Amino acid sequence: MRHVLILNSDKQEPLSVLQQFPDLRHTVMTSEALRSFYPEGSVVGVSDLGDVGAVLARASEVVGPGGVTDVVAMTERAVPTAAFLRSYFGLPGMKYDQALIFSNKVAMKRALAPHVPVMAFEPAASLDDLPARGEHLGWPVIVKPAFGAGSEDTIAIHSPSHAQVLDRAGVFDGLRGRRLPLIVERFADVIDEFHCDGVVRGGRVLFASASRYFAPPLTVVGDFHGSVHLSPDDPTAQALVDLHARVVAALGLDDGVTHLEVLHTAEGFVVGEVACRPGGGGITTSLRHMYGVDLWREHVAAALRLPPEVDGARPRHPGKVYGLCGLPAKGGTITRLSSADALTRLDGVYAVSMRYKPGDRLSARRSSVFFTGEVFFRLDHADDLRAFLRRLRDTYVCETDASVQAQGAGTC
């Protein structure tokens, strides 16, 4: 029987997928801070899934006789760690050098730049390098960690003086605290932002779905945020799916699930970044309802070299507009929070997934996917979206002991 080491955060959905593979046993490893999300005795804790040395030492302690046969990363931070373990132990699957291309944004942009449009960029060892990088690229710029997801600690800076204002306000504290290399990019005037989610096996794209964000994620951190999935017959969707195939070829991906971010600028489509794991923020659930494709199942199957269950797919309800919306969260102990039942009663909502409940304490973070949950909707027309989001904003309630709700529902 194969023994799979799973590197996971607090995601429960991918773990349920493992039940579809009965000839496996698995060990879950997560950060110590997230052990409470698992039954006692079912998980192994480590200080940080991004700390390769700590994970390697802990894995060597707990896997027992026979070791492990496979390593699967369920979270962005663990992708290079899982690949290092495979390389170190001689296990099959994506190795460390290729994993870095999908997780280190500097390495990724260098590999992509000869093949697809990307914004001008430069690496930075620390924020001390920011003034020189800004002068060379031309202000304004974007700075973010070279490793990371969900727009976390991604900051737009208009000038050297603006950088000083942000620094005094503590905006850079997260970047400094994480002690990661940085990437500085020329700022793009974004008209629209899209994501494209795909399944690749044997170097061939078996499935790809293009979606449009309500607004560019960097502009809505801390607010309602989500996307609508485009019809596969939409010319924009077809162009994005073609760009996705070019990205897959440029990075030499053989097997995996992809999440590609694309900016629409006055010059056309520009690749933001691409990850070799399912998209977060409820994207996998929404696409499963629209197409019947389970991206978590395909992610695990690809990592374990098991057969895919998808080779092309069409929407289950052609003509309907599927999408999802994240419900904004703030730090503090939750004192009031809308229930899934209350949100499901909204016209157009067919499912709600809540991550937290009153009494839970959340640590504030600057991320485009810092949500209390997600709402999944199906509308008759794209023009119905604005009115739907207005109803959702008016209905949703979230209060914490760190915030005083001054104007009724809709703030968190």
Steps between C-alpha positions, in 0.01 A plus 500: 500500500628845410573740786442864405635795697250789469628853564187704574376815672144506638341390170259213559364462145816342353521251787149372424621424147742242639202277582462447124833313501449199732841342445680785676585585856612850582669713761405869520760758594395858578625798695468482879261798491250299291505167683170585670324460163573126513394219739757425769749238384422540128757765416866584547598858583799695374608858561456612138417306182729738312799402714651215299743399774232482768264299278777261395602436862139446614418276205799280575373458858138408431469306178605174659620177336487505122493876480268677262434427134358839400486862618208728413483874571151639555607860562715750311756535777566127500555455123880549505530312831318196360717509189817517711390191694438315173844596371667417832336156538502415129121489477303546176325825414594866448853569617641806677634690200165497318303572818703819547385621157140467617551648847784755479361794302845617389591159355150475350519837321847423367373174351185660356642824360638351173163343418209710632449864604594583863547830680856628533644376830812478714590293807568670832677348798319733739305825519833682510525427126160657426615857411753375245254251348231767476736742326611237250152365420327838525249597767238388594588141585357195675701322768411157637662186640663277240317214674133541588137488387174692528652849449640469853730794581476624141541879509477773236755780546475824302831669586789496749314745723190278487718207609610701804139581591403131474802397705413741783143366496626143550380378159835328435507320835359181349764489228779556751363240740486227238870533408447385143663619178290756314398575144443856379286546188406799290146605592235411242183698431266201513171513310387152608659204674433135424592155621522181298490162674613187324588132512817381324603140442788383286564862402152532347229731637196280567283775649519877533244753623540879482341734757478878549553653844243755616794741529880464503577322832751760614227768497254309720711360785269492802181525295255267327697328226444221252461410135261380233587213269492585129320282248749282313353650180589857607784636277675642808488158666641336190789748490576437867489123457748534212728716717475239777619230257798716404591549867480125566729433202744776601543355850516140382224369725420132444238428766310723739219743566566865420369837617604782265452874567474729197486881485315680223682826423488752217778296334300176524523195725797479738578192710503581871604167646413130492483237773509122472213436742123564503382859541385610844210707624232251393601477133522120502152465652346741250656330198389161630139623504529655153688222320496193724882514508664447839833684484611367840441145381700575185778663704541192720472262203769690311735499800448125545517424125149356499260533202311829455121516495476796265577555133307807397176612663196716424285699745218304659258791449601684182405865499503537879759721668690318776719674752615533858549780749724504807361652821750748649654437841693703756723415790354446845249270666182466296195617699238489220510323167236424236405134486519288188121455517439876497726554200360202309158669500630770265373466142767339283693333782517122476769429763689670783818384672590667830851455637441656840232553765435744786763456768782422255799732521665611177841657448477792259695465178532696179370253240240490224368168638458592869136383513258366760351286224384492140163539330440308176244637256335430165336788313295522181694790350838667551318831548342357819835494681501860626156468662592162648814636665304795638250260664785293640675806641177616666435157654841388624587576862835451666616666821809443711612632834767693310251697289197713589231459237374851439271467201310173525563189298763451238818585691764263620 
